Amino acid sequence: MMIGKFWRCNSCGAIIKTKIGVGYQKETNYKFECERCHQEITLRFIIKEYTDKLGRTNYKDIWIPDGISKSKSNKFDFCFTSHPDFPTRTSDVYSFPFIDALNNRDETDILQRQLRQVFWHELSMKKAKNLKMIYRNYSLGDFENFKKGIIAFQKGSTEFDSKILSALLPGELPLNNNMDKLSALSRVLDACFFPIVVSKNHFELYHYFESYIADLNQTEYQNYNEFVDFLVNNNYLTDIQNKCFEYIFNFLDLSEDFSPVIFEWDPENPDATFPSDANINNNISFDKIKSFSVDGFELLSKSLVIIIGLINIKHRHNYDSINYDPRERNKKPFKGGLIEFNAIANAPKFKLLSEENKFDKWINPVIDSKLRNDIGHFGYTIDSNKGYITYYTNKEKTKSNTITYGEYLFRCIRLLVRVYQVNILVKMIMYQHLIKNTMDEDATQVSADIKI
């Protein structure tokens, strides 16, 4: 829904028409320039009350302008158009952000993108609190409330919500043992994130993880299970799982900041670049987004203790036998094991993934340590009007590069997808460990019964 208002520039008196879209955000900030005098103008649009009954949207809004004041004239010098859910850079009074976003797309693609956006809103933004509580009860071992949370989640809060969830989570999820509980937690998470993560490539990666672990468990049974014991005893699995969930929940907390690019995001092509002709006009807090990017890089680095361990077993029959020291150019042997490996600087570690092509192509495309270091160490500026981030590449700040805000958000989502998939890998190892423990307990019980 678009809302039209007329304003007068406080500097030059130009009359400006704004066409602001009402999206899922309760508050949206806009920043643009007066086309006559180039004064910077900011506009905060806040939905005070928002209800949707029988297809009719009712709301009360608040406008907080800076650099402009209300105008009674309906004749205008230029128009500023924006919608929080659809990137646009148009100032054409006859253009609409939604229509612009649909240009050059076929009907099937449009429908899929719209459905993904609606599902993301219904199953993630509205379910964030429930999902966090479910995981909290799981972590605390409060399985009675964990079960209640799962059941309430499946029921949904609206008829539309319930229909989606019944398709994604059919029937009552079994919660009889630790394996069931871990599986239920994963399925609930998948129900929230499928519009962002699920794709053909995602399922292929899932099956690759499955077969990789199964093969090692069969061909390197002793080495593999010693590795799992090492991960469990050093709390690597639970630590990385907890950090993955924290990162996923952080994304939910930032969901309004990411919503402008969700329509353009295609989980089937997660490495596609953000459209160069699309511009995000919203004045988003970059510090939170930058921290999210840094946290994703750090978390993927921590997960390498698991991935490199698996690679070591396959290629050298010992989880502690690392191919070479990634910090050395001449590939000298690494003298320590995984604990020492985990303590070295993060960026060089990713080189070791090249030994396993599938892992390499999965992780390394999203690792841009240079961009991360340049923005973190040398600083940056943001042009909110044009949607560009300019970041310096040397400490003298004489050299710089640019990246669109949309592309930066896309890169953050790519990090999220990889972290989400790391969580799946961790879950598979934990699940198999639980199966082994159950079998060992059963075998011990059988042995005891025979003695009796």
N, C-alpha and C positions, 0 to 999 in steps of 0.2 A: 504494500500500500504506500502510495506517494503522497506527501503533504507539501503543499505549496505555500510559501510565505514571501513577502516583499520587504526589503530592507534598504536603508540609505547608508552609503559609506560615510563614516564620520569625517574622513579626510577630504574627499573631493566631491561628495554629494551624489555620486553615481547610484542609480537605483538598481538593485540586484534582486533577481528572483531566485529563491532556493527551492529545489525540489528534493526533499529528504525522504528516504524510504524508511518505513517501519519494519525492522527485522526482528530477530530473536533477542537482540541486546536490549537491556533495560536503559542503558546509557551509551550514547555514541558521541565521540568528539570529531569535529570536522575542522580542517584548516585549509584555507585557500587564499588567493590573492585577488584584490580588486583589479580588474582588467584595465582600468583607466589610470589609477595612480600607483598600483602595485603594493598598496598597503596590505600587510598580513592581517587576515580576518580569522577569528576562531568562533566556533559555534558549538555549544553543547546542547544535545537533544536528549531529554530524560523522559522516559515513560514512567509516570507516577503510579498509575494503575493500568493493568492490562488483563482483559478477560476475552475469551473467545467462546461464544455460545451459539450453537446451531448455525455455524458458518459465518457469524457476524462478529467482527472484531470491535470491541469497545475499549477506549483508552483515554487517559488524561495525560497531557504532556506539559513539559516545562522547557522553555527555550532560554538559554543563557548566552547572549551574544557579546563579543568583544571586538570593537572596531567598527561596528554597525549598529544602527538603531532602527526601530520599526518604521515602515513607510506605509502611508495610506494609498499611494499611487499604484495602479496596476499596469503602468507602462514602465518598462525596465530597459536598462542598457545592456545587460548580459545576464546569463542564467548559470547557476551552479547546481549540478545534479549529482546526487550520490545515494547509494544504498549500501548499508553495512554488510549485506550478504552477497553483493555482486560488484566486483571491481569495475570501475569505469573512469575514464579520463575525459569524458565528453562535456562540453558546455553548450551543446545544442539543445534548445528548448523543446524540440520535438522528439528528442531521444530519451529512452528509458534504460536504466542500467540492466534490468532483466533481459530486455530485447537485445541490447548490445552483447550481453554475455552469451546469448543463444546464436549469434551470427556464426555462419560457417559450420553448423552442426546439423546432423541429420536427426530425425524425430526420435529414433531409438536412443541415440546418445543423450538427447535432451531429457527424455523420460528417466533414464538411468541416473543421470546427474541430479535431477530433482528428487528422485526417491532416496538417493544416498544422503542428500542434504536433510530431508525430512526425517529419515531414520536416525541420522546422527543427532538431530535435535531431540527427538522423542526418547531414544534409548540411551543417550549418553549425557547430554546436558541436564536432563531432568532426573537421571538415575545416579548422578555422581555421588550424592550423599548416601544412597542405599548401598552402592557398590563399596564405598569406603567402609561402611559399617560391617558389611559382610566379611571383608578382608580383615578388619580389626578383630572380629570375633573368631575368625579362623586362626589368626596369629596368636591370640590369647588362649586358644584351646577351649573357648566357650561354644561348644558345638550345639548346645540346645538353642541358643540365640542365633547361631550360624544357620541352623536348619530353618528357623522361623524367618530369617532374612531371605533365604533362598526362595521359600514358598511365597512370601510377600512380593519378591521381585518378579516371580513368574506370573503372578496374578495381574500385575500392571495397575496403573492408576486410572486409565481411560479404556474405553472399548477398543480404540485404534491401537493403543499400546498393548493391550492384552492379545489382540490378534497377531501382532508381529511376534510377540514373545512366545505364543503357542506354536508358531511355525519354527522358531529358532530353538526353543526348549520344550519339545513335546513330552507330555507325560511327567510323572513325578521323578525327580532325580534321586537315585539311590544314595543314601548317606550312611551305610552300614559300617564302613571301616575307613581308615586313613586314605586309602587309595580312592575310594568313592568321593571323599570330601575334597581331595585335591582335584579330582576330575570335575566335580560340580563347580568349584571355584573357577576353573579354567573355562568351562562352558558359559558361565555367567559373564565372564570377561569378554569372551568371543561375541556374545550377544550384544554387548555394548559397542564393540570396536569394529564389527564387520564392515561398516561403510567406509572405514579408513584403511583397513588392513587386508581384508579377505580378497583374494584374487587367484587366478590360475597359478601364478608364480609362487604365491604364498603356500598353496597346497602342495606344490612340487617340492618346495623347501621343507615343509613339514614331513613329507614322506622320505626326503633325503636324510634328515636328522634321524628319523625312525630306523631306516635301513643301516645307516652309519653306526649307530649305537648297537643295533642287533648284531651286525657283522663282527664288531669288536668283542661283544659279549660271547660270541660263539668261537671266533678264531683266536682271541687273546683273553680268554676267560679270566685267568689269574691276574694278568697285568691290568685289565680293565677294572676288575673289582677292587684291586689294590688302589687304583686311581680314585674310584668312587669313595672308598674309605678315607683316602687322603682329603678329598673335597669335603666330606661330611665332618671329619675330625677337626678340620681347620675352619669350619663354618662358612666355606666359600659358597656353597649352594644356597643356604638360607640367607646369607648376607646379600648375595646378588639378586635373589628373588625379591627380598624386601626392597632393595633399591630400585628394581624394575617396577614394582608396584607404586612406589613413591613417585617415580618419574611419570608413570601412566596417569596417576592421580593429579600430578602437577599439570599435565596436558588438559585434563578435565577442568581444572581451575582456570586455565587460560583459554578455554574453549571459545569465549566471545572474541578474543584477540585473533584466533585462527579462523573464525567463521567466514571472513571475507574471501578466503581462498578455497574453502571446502567445495564450492561448486566447480572450481577448475581442477581440483584434485581427482586423479584417476588411479585407483589402487591397482588396476591392471598395468599401468605405466608409471610406477612410483618414481622413476628417475627422469621423467620428462620435465623440461624446464617450464617455469611459469610464463604464460603468454606475454610477449614483450609489449603488446599494445594495451595491456590492462594495467590500471593504476589503482592503488589503494589510497583513498583520500583520508581515511580515518587516522587520527592522531593517536597511534597505539604506543603504549609504554615500551620502549625498546629494551630497557634494562632487564625487564623480566624475561623477554624473549631471548636476549643474549645469554642470560644465565641458564635458560632452558637448553640452549644449544651447547654451552660448555658442559653442563651436567650430562647431556647425552653422550658427548665425546668421552668424558671421564668414565661413564658407566660401561660403554663398549670396550674401553681399555681394560677395565677390571674383569670383564667377561672373558678376556683372552686367556686367563689362567685355565679356564675350562676348555676352550676351543683348541689352544695350542697343546694342552695335555692329550686330547683325543688324537690330534695329528701325530704327536710323538709316539703314541702307542702303535698307531697304524704303520708308521714308517720306520720306527726304531725299537719297537717292542718294549718301551720304557717311558712312562709318562714324564719322568724327570730328564729325559735325554733330549735337549733342545738343539735344533739343527745347527745354529751358529749364533754368535753374539750380534744382535741387530744394530748395536751401536758402532760396530767396527765395519769399515768399508771393505776390508779384505776378507770378511766372513771368517774370522777366527772362532774357534770353538767357544761355546758359552760354558764357563766353569761351574756355574751353580745350577740349581734345580728350579722348579716352578716358584718356590717361595722367594728366591732371589730374583727370578724373572719378574715376578709381580711387583717388586719394589723399584725397578728401574723406570726411567722416564717413559711416558706413554707413547709418544709419537712413533719412535723407532719400532715398537713391538709389532705394529701392523705389517711390517715387511715379511714376517715369518708366515703369514697366511698364504703367500705365493706358492708354498709347497703343496697346498690343496686347492685346486682351481675353483671349486664350488664355494668354499668358504671365502676365498679371496674376492671373487666377484660379488659375493653377498655383502661383505662389510666395507671393503676399501672404497667403493664409489661414493660413500657418504662421508668419508673422512677427509676433511679439508683443514688440516692443522695450520696451514699458512693463513687462511682466512681467519681462523679462530685466534691465532697469535697476533696477527696484524690489528684486528679490532680490539683485542684485549690489551695489547702493549702500546700501540701507537695512537690509538684514538680514532674517532669517526665523527661525521656530521650527518644529519638527516634532513633531507628536503621533503617535508611532508606534502607540499603542494604537488611535486612531481613523483613522489613515491620512491625516491632513490636514497640509498645509503652510500656515502663516500667514506672510505676508510683508508688510512695512511699505511704505507708499506715500509716506511723507515722512520727512525726516531726524530729526524730533522723535519719530518712532515713536508718534504719536498716532492714526494712521489705518492700517488694514490690510485686506487681502483674504485669502481662503483658496482653496486649490485642493487637490483630492485628490491623493494620491501617484500613484494610477493614472492620472489625467488628465495629470499632469505627464510620466509615462513615455510615455503615448500621444503627447503633443506632441513628445517627443524622437524617437519612431519616425516621426512625420510629417516631421520635419526630415531624418531618415535617408533616407526615400523620395525626397524632393526632391533631396538630394545625390546619391543613386544615379542619379536621372534626369538631373541635370546631367552626371554622368560619361558617360551615354549620348550626350548632345548633344556633349560634347567628343570622344568617340570617333568620332561621325559626321563631324565637321569634320576630324579627323585622318585618318580613312579616306579621305575625298574628296581631301585634300591629298596623300596617298600615291598615289592613282590619278592625279592630275594630274602629279605628279613622274615617275611611271612612263611616262605617255604622252609627256611632254616628252623624257625620256631616249630613248624609242623613236624619236620624231621626229628627234632629233639624230643617232641612229645611222643612220637611213634616209638623212638628208641627207648624212652622211659617206660612206655606201656609194655614193650616186649620184655624188659627186665622184670617188670612187676609180674 
